[in-house]
Amino acid sequence: MTSQQHSPSVAIFINSDINDSLIAMKTSLQAVSCRVDFIAVSALSKAVKPHDIKWLNSSSELQQYDLIIYQYDCYFSTIASWLSHYDGKLMIQYDDDIALSNLRAYHHATARVRQLELERQYFAEWVQINYRRVFWLAGSTTAANHLTGWGVRNSIDNMAIVPHFMKFEEGKYACERNNKQSVCGSILVAGPYMPDTGHIMIIDIIKDYLESISQNVRLQFVGKTYSELSVYKEELNTHIRQCGLEPYIQLKSSDEPIELEAFMNADIMLSMDNYQQYSTEQLHAQAMGLPVVTFNHSEHIHTVARSLDPAINDTTIREDLVLSGYRNISRNYTFEGIEQTFLSSVITALRQ
């Protein structure tokens, strides 16, 4: 991919918004002399936000590209009908979406569950038919497990686990806060409001902490509220009231990425471990040097509660947590590492 004469022509197929990861993907390909276009189907013009996009009116226009990269999202049936007329190389990035088990617990989400089930079924059937002609980028271990369950062979010439490209504020918290704790311990919990993400357990942890430790704390939940799961957030508010924790806990909704200020004002982040899927918010916290305390659902509430005090107040413990976070980023989530795996996958896909 170094000779201009033989530079591969690559298209990144868009069917919704162009996110930072897709922009980084395009930039990385251009840096190794690929010719890259963002393309979209004219029929989906209302779903795609304005950008530097090449609009296609016929599937025959796809044939000019050596490789098409598609980040799985909604409207896949429309995209699939176009891809069926394309004879070149395909690369599809798949990420696990909202767990259907989370939605099925709420009758308000029945219509959304049905829609997701139909989309998932269509995609699974498409994968089973087309898996041989596609190189797969799985966004996480969970996503890779889904793909292998649908028939995709998990080998280096067929699939790679590649997280999204992420821009970090490296070391910003550690440099600017310099171990200065708040007068009242401030704890941040960041991520979407969904069942099985530890919110109820975290509320119980804070209740136990306040009953056993003299220092007060302020806990802030920040994340996206899905309309189908609004009842879940109401359940959290009810549990907070029943525990008598209203003065100590705030629930904030945001459809946008978590603001930098929320990280900078916290003493620690508290997060339940998900061993198969990373938390974007947790990675941003670790990269900037905010101490992150993780726990799993099987741990005793009192044990986790007792770990919060040293994480907030003990300089040595805080430094250990920061170093642990830096190690996780450097080993698994650096821009350079993600870029290298992605470009190696592109080379493999083009050679198939």
Number of C-alpha atoms within 10 A of each C-alpha: 15 11 10 11 8 10 16 21 16 25 24 23 22 25 26 17 12 18 10 13 14 20 13 17 19 19 14 18 20 16 11 15 18 21 17 21 18 20 20 22 21 15 13 15 13 10 16 17 13 10 9 10 17 15 16 14 11 11 15 12 13 20 13 12 18 18 23 24 23 23 19 17 15 13 13 18 13 13 20 14 11 16 16 10 14 19 14 16 19 24 22 18 21 21 23 17 10 13 13 14 11 16 21 16 13 15 13 15 20 14 11 16 21 13 12 18 13 12 17 14 12 14 17 18 14 15 18 15 12 14 20 14 16 20 25 29 28 23 20 20 19 17 20 24 15 16 24 15 12 17 16 21 16 15 8 12 14 20 24 22 22 24 24 24 21 16 13 17 14 16 16 18 23 19 11 12 15 10 18 12 17 14 9 12 18 19 25 23 25 24 22 18 23 21 16 14 18 19 19 15 16 20 19 18 20 25 19 17 23 15 12 12 13 9 12 15 22 18 24 19 19 22 21 17 19 18 11 18 20 15 16 20 18 11 12 16 18 13 16 20 13 10 13 12 19 14 11 16 19 15 15 13 16 13 11 8 13 18 10 14 8 15 23 19 16 23 27 26 25 22 22 19 17 15 11 11 15 15 15 15 18 23 20 21 29 27 27 23 30 31 30 24 22 15 19 15 13 6 9 12 19 15 13 20 20 15 15 21 17 12 21 25 16 13 14 11 16 22 17 13 21 22 17 15 23 22 14 14 19 13 9 12 21 17 17 12 15 19 20 14 15 22 16 12 23 20 12 15 21 15 9 11
